[in-house]
Amino acid sequence: MQFTGIVKSYDADEGVGYIVREPDRHEILVRSSGLALGVDALYEGDRVAFDIDMGTNAQARNVMRT
């Protein structure tokens, strides 16, 4: 299932950040390994689409700008 959201923060040096999922405003962890091919970094305020890996810690994956 694909979700949409806005990047709250992302530290490219650390390769980690948070996306605020719409419409429920839930924060989702994103790591550099979860970025889609061709996406090198995210920037605060970017609108993104993503899937959620519901493993041990719910993390965004296949994150791409919209």
Steps between C-alpha positions, in 0.01 A plus 500: 500500500639840407484795738578870460660744736737789556864472608531636854877459516779309326871496578682390184828447691332262745259360238196524725194720544124513546198531273164625630239272344183664369225532610558357851827691568676182622881524484672227301874427516687513169855379442715550192450131417126574464544759225389404149756464222618842386412674828823597676359711784182657633444858607272646764162574345535256206171330410561128469326171426616183676419150620534390862705199605308367800797303639628553854495879457263645243726674246437671170630326189496575129483872586468731199422869456160589356 
